[in-house]
Amino acid sequence: MDQPAPAPHADLPERRLAERRAAPRAPVVRARAPLRLGLAGGGTDLPGYAETFGGAVLNATIDRYAFASLRPRADGRIVFDACDLDREETHALAPLLPASALALHRGVYERMVRDFHRGEPLAVTVTTSVDAPLGSGLGSSSALVVALIEAYAAYLDHPLGRYEVAHLAHEIERKDLGLAGGQQDQYSAAFGGINYIEFLQGGRVIVNPLRYASAVVNELESSLVVCFSGQSRSSDSIIRQQTERLGAGSAEALEGMHQLRHDAAEMKQAVLLGDVDAFAAILERSWLAKKRTAAAISNPRIEALEAMARANGAIAAKVSGAGGGGFLMFVVPTERRYRLIAAMNANGAEAYPVKLTERGSESWTLPARR
């Protein structure tokens, strides 16, 4: 005797089915923002330096992303689902969410509701993930904030320009949430590509996208290797140490910052010319200068990985981001890149090739559906 056909979606949990039936027919919005490598000048975007001397950084976005997705809810609740952190929160509908432990999610939600939704709360599910751990030195936290802003802006039908997105992300992180840091990550994630970014007095920022031949990018990609130190770290303590040393008038810290700013300008020229040897020399010099700005920037694990890379062909090394952990980058002759990656992975390190990207943050909308 024939068995009756199973009901549609019979394999889905009851709760999920109920949510689907209750959900309004409204579009789902997704967004992404690229992570970045800090090539030179990192630290000079801190206000303690930039407001007095003017800062400059050179960075490049890579094919790792922060993702955000917004889906409407009909049950009058707000759900934050940070997939990569394996953390989910459910909140009653309100414009302020002080009980949320997901600070970045809360900060963006509260600011977007306040500025672009007349202070009226939104019943949404916000799902996020990042292609690198927080504290990776790849600007992952700021890229997540930028992706969230892009998603909310599209969801609320309030288009924002790249400078607006980056400026808003910076304000949410540094002012609304009180997180220590500079400004380069937000602008890198919003604009994408290889950028020389200037930070001037009064908070003025100028993004100068580099115009380069495809052969330049090919050669850079063929010469770069990134390696995860195995240690995620909070940049907050290192940034505060740098700021304190500058505020105390440390000549060593100030000299290091001046050198970092100078290196960013020189490295811009090396990239435009496709001169990998000059690029490597500046990266090496910049790493030494960076270590002069705060004691916690390097540690025994970083030094061990650097020594291992040099023993296998690397000619320059530098930590991406504030330091203390996260990702390191190495410059290696193209012919030795594969062997360097293989040797480091064989010795328990996590090394990868690099793919540079040109596109910045972007959002897209899926058709309305149940």
C-alpha positions in Angstrom: 0.0 0.0 0.0 1.4 3.4 -1.0 2.5 5.6 1.8 1.2 9.2 1.8 3.7 11.8 0.6 5.6 13.5 3.4 4.4 17.0 4.2 6.6 19.8 2.7 9.5 20.6 4.9 8.6 17.8 7.3 12.3 17.5 8.2 12.5 21.0 9.5 12.2 21.7 13.2 8.7 22.9 14.3 10.0 26.2 15.6 11.7 27.0 12.2 8.5 26.1 10.3 6.5 28.4 12.6 8.9 31.2 12.0 8.7 30.8 8.3 4.9 30.9 8.3 4.9 33.9 10.6 7.6 35.9 8.8 6.3 38.7 6.5 6.9 38.6 2.8 9.8 41.1 2.8 13.2 41.1 1.1 16.3 39.8 2.9 19.4 42.1 2.7 22.9 40.9 2.7 26.2 42.8 2.8 29.9 42.1 2.9 33.1 44.2 3.5 36.7 43.0 2.8 39.4 42.5 5.4 42.8 44.2 4.8 46.5 43.9 5.2 48.2 46.9 6.9 51.2 47.5 4.7 52.7 50.6 6.2 51.9 53.6 8.4 49.7 51.7 10.9 49.4 53.6 14.1 49.8 57.1 12.6 46.0 57.1 12.1 45.6 57.2 15.9 44.2 60.6 17.0 47.0 61.2 19.4 49.4 61.4 16.5 47.2 62.3 13.5 45.8 65.4 15.2 49.2 66.9 15.7 51.4 65.6 12.9 49.0 64.2 10.3 49.0 60.4 9.6 49.3 58.3 6.5 48.8 54.6 5.9 49.0 52.2 3.0 46.7 49.2 3.1 45.3 46.6 0.7 42.1 44.6 0.9 42.1 40.8 0.5 39.7 38.1 -0.4 38.4 37.5 3.2 35.2 39.2 4.3 32.9 40.2 7.0 29.3 39.2 6.2 26.0 40.5 7.5 22.4 39.5 6.7 19.1 41.2 7.8 15.8 39.4 7.8 12.5 40.8 9.0 10.7 39.1 11.9 6.9 39.1 12.7 7.2 38.2 16.4 8.4 41.6 17.7 11.9 40.4 18.6 15.5 41.3 17.7 17.9 38.4 17.2 21.7 38.7 16.8 23.3 35.6 15.5 27.1 35.7 15.3 27.8 32.4 13.6 31.6 32.5 13.8 31.4 33.2 17.6 28.7 30.6 18.1 26.7 33.2 20.0 23.0 34.1 19.6 21.0 36.7 21.5 17.3 37.4 21.5 16.0 40.8 22.7 12.6 42.4 23.2 11.8 45.1 20.7 13.5 48.3 21.8 15.6 51.1 20.4 18.4 50.5 23.0 19.8 47.1 23.9 22.0 47.6 26.9 21.9 43.9 27.8 23.6 42.8 24.6 27.1 41.3 24.9 27.6 41.6 21.1 28.9 45.1 21.3 29.4 45.7 17.6 26.0 44.4 16.7 24.4 46.5 19.4 26.3 49.6 18.5 25.3 49.5 14.8 21.7 48.6 15.6 21.2 51.4 18.0 22.9 54.1 15.8 21.0 53.1 12.6 17.7 53.0 14.5 18.4 56.4 16.0 19.7 58.1 12.8 17.8 56.5 10.0 14.6 55.0 11.5 13.3 57.9 13.7 14.2 56.0 16.8 11.7 53.3 16.1 13.0 49.8 16.9 13.3 47.1 14.2 12.2 43.5 14.5 14.9 41.7 12.6 17.3 38.8 12.6 20.8 39.9 12.1 23.2 37.1 11.1 26.9 37.7 10.8 30.2 35.9 10.2 33.8 36.9 9.5 36.4 35.0 7.5 39.1 35.5 10.3 39.0 35.6 14.0 38.4 38.9 15.8 41.8 40.2 16.9 43.4 38.9 13.7 45.1 42.1 12.7 43.1 42.1 9.4 40.7 44.8 10.5 37.9 42.3 11.0 36.0 44.2 13.7 35.7 47.3 11.6 34.9 45.4 8.5 32.0 43.8 10.4 30.8 47.2 11.5 31.0 48.4 7.9 29.1 45.3 6.6 26.4 45.8 9.2 26.0 49.5 8.2 25.7 48.6 4.6 23.1 46.0 5.4 21.0 48.3 7.5 21.3 51.2 5.0 20.0 48.9 2.2 17.2 47.5 4.5 16.1 51.0 5.4 16.5 52.2 1.8 18.9 54.9 2.9 21.9 54.8 0.5 25.2 56.0 1.9 28.4 57.0 0.2 31.7 55.3 1.0 33.0 58.2 3.0 29.7 58.3 4.9 29.9 54.6 5.7 33.5 54.7 6.9 32.9 57.9 9.0 29.8 56.4 10.6 31.6 53.1 11.3 34.4 55.0 13.0 32.0 57.0 15.1 30.2 53.9 16.3 33.4 52.1 17.3 35.3 55.0 18.8 32.6 57.3 20.2 29.5 55.3 20.7 31.2 52.1 22.0 34.4 53.8 23.3 36.7 51.2 21.6 40.3 52.4 21.3 41.8 52.5 17.8 42.5 54.5 14.6 40.6 55.1 11.4 42.2 53.1 8.7 40.2 49.9 9.0 36.8 51.5 8.4 38.0 53.4 5.3 39.8 50.3 3.9 36.7 48.1 4.3 34.4 50.7 2.7 36.6 51.6 -0.3 38.5 48.4 -1.1 41.6 48.1 -3.1 45.1 49.4 -2.4 44.7 52.8 -0.8 47.1 55.5 0.5 45.0 57.2 3.2 45.8 60.5 4.9 44.5 61.5 8.3 44.6 65.2 8.9 43.8 67.6 11.7 40.2 68.0 12.6 39.3 64.4 11.7 39.6 65.0 7.9 40.4 61.9 5.9 41.5 61.6 2.3 41.5 58.2 0.5 43.8 58.0 -2.5 43.1 54.8 -4.4 46.3 53.6 -6.2 46.1 53.2 -9.9 48.4 50.3 -10.9 49.0 47.9 -13.7 47.7 44.3 -13.3 51.2 43.1 -13.5 52.0 44.9 -10.2 49.2 43.1 -8.4 50.2 39.8 -9.9 53.8 40.3 -8.7 52.7 41.4 -5.2 50.3 38.4 -4.8 53.1 36.1 -6.0 55.4 37.5 -3.4 53.2 37.7 -0.3 52.4 35.0 2.3 50.3 35.5 5.4 50.5 33.4 8.5 48.2 33.2 11.5 50.1 33.4 14.8 47.6 31.2 16.5 46.9 34.1 19.0 43.9 36.4 18.7 44.4 39.5 20.7 42.6 42.7 21.7 44.4 45.6 20.1 43.0 47.9 22.8 45.9 47.5 25.3 48.6 48.0 22.6 46.8 51.1 21.2 46.4 52.6 24.7 50.1 51.9 25.3 51.1 53.7 22.1 48.8 56.6 23.0 50.2 56.9 26.5 53.8 56.8 25.3 53.1 59.5 22.8 51.2 61.6 25.4 54.1 61.2 27.8 56.5 62.6 25.1 58.4 59.4 24.4 61.0 60.3 21.8 61.4 56.7 20.8 57.7 56.2 20.2 57.4 59.5 18.3 60.4 58.7 16.1 58.9 55.4 15.4 55.6 57.0 14.3 57.4 59.5 12.1 59.2 56.6 10.4 55.9 54.7 9.9 54.3 57.7 8.2 57.4 58.2 6.0 57.4 54.5 5.1 53.7 54.7 3.9 54.6 57.4 1.4 57.7 55.5 0.2 55.8 52.2 -0.1 53.1 53.8 -2.2 55.8 54.6 -4.8 57.2 51.1 -4.6 53.8 49.6 -5.2 53.1 52.0 -8.1 56.4 51.0 -9.7 55.9 47.3 -9.0 59.3 47.3 -7.2 59.0 44.3 -4.9 62.6 44.6 -3.6 61.9 48.2 -2.4 58.5 47.0 -1.0 60.3 44.3 1.0 63.0 46.8 2.3 60.3 49.3 3.4 58.2 46.6 5.1 61.3 45.4 7.0 62.1 48.9 8.1 58.6 49.6 9.0 58.4 46.5 11.2 61.4 47.7 13.2 59.9 51.1 13.6 56.5 49.7 14.7 58.2 47.7 17.5 59.6 51.0 18.9 56.1 52.4 19.5 55.0 49.8 22.1 56.6 46.9 23.9 53.7 44.4 23.4 53.7 44.6 19.6 56.0 41.5 19.3 56.3 38.4 21.5 58.2 35.1 21.5 55.5 33.4 19.3 55.8 36.1 16.6 59.6 36.1 16.7 59.6 32.3 16.3 57.3 32.4 13.3 59.4 35.2 11.8 62.6 33.1 12.3 60.9 30.1 10.7 59.8 32.1 7.7 63.3 33.6 7.2 64.9 30.2 7.4 62.6 29.2 4.5 63.2 32.1 2.2 61.3 35.1 3.5 63.2 38.4 3.0 60.8 40.7 5.0 58.2 40.3 7.7 55.7 42.4 9.6 52.6 42.0 11.7 49.4 43.2 10.2 47.4 45.4 12.6 48.3 46.6 16.0 50.5 43.6 16.8 50.7 41.2 19.8 49.2 38.4 17.7 46.9 38.0 14.7 48.4 37.6 11.2 51.9 38.1 10.0 52.8 38.9 6.4 56.0 37.8 4.7 57.6 38.9 1.4 59.4 36.0 -0.3 60.8 35.5 -3.8 58.1 34.2 -6.0 60.0 31.0 -6.8 60.2 30.1 -3.1 56.7 31.0 -2.1 55.2 27.5 -2.4 58.1 26.0 -0.4 57.7 28.6 2.3 54.0 27.9 2.8 54.6 24.1 2.7 57.4 24.3 5.3 55.5 26.5 7.7 52.4 24.4 7.5 54.5 21.3 8.0 55.8 22.8 11.2 52.4 23.6 12.7 51.9 27.1 11.4 48.9 28.3 9.4 50.3 29.9 6.2 48.4 31.0 3.1 48.8 32.7 -0.2 47.3 36.2 -0.7 44.6 37.4 -3.1 44.2 41.1 -3.3 40.7 42.6 -4.1 39.6 45.9 -5.6 36.0 46.1 -4.4 34.9 47.6 -1.1 31.8 47.1 0.9 28.6 46.2 -0.9 25.0 45.1 -0.2 22.4 43.2 -2.2 18.8 42.2 -1.8 17.2 38.8 -2.2 13.6 38.5 -3.5 10.8 38.5 -1.0 9.9 35.0 0.1 8.6 32.9 3.0 
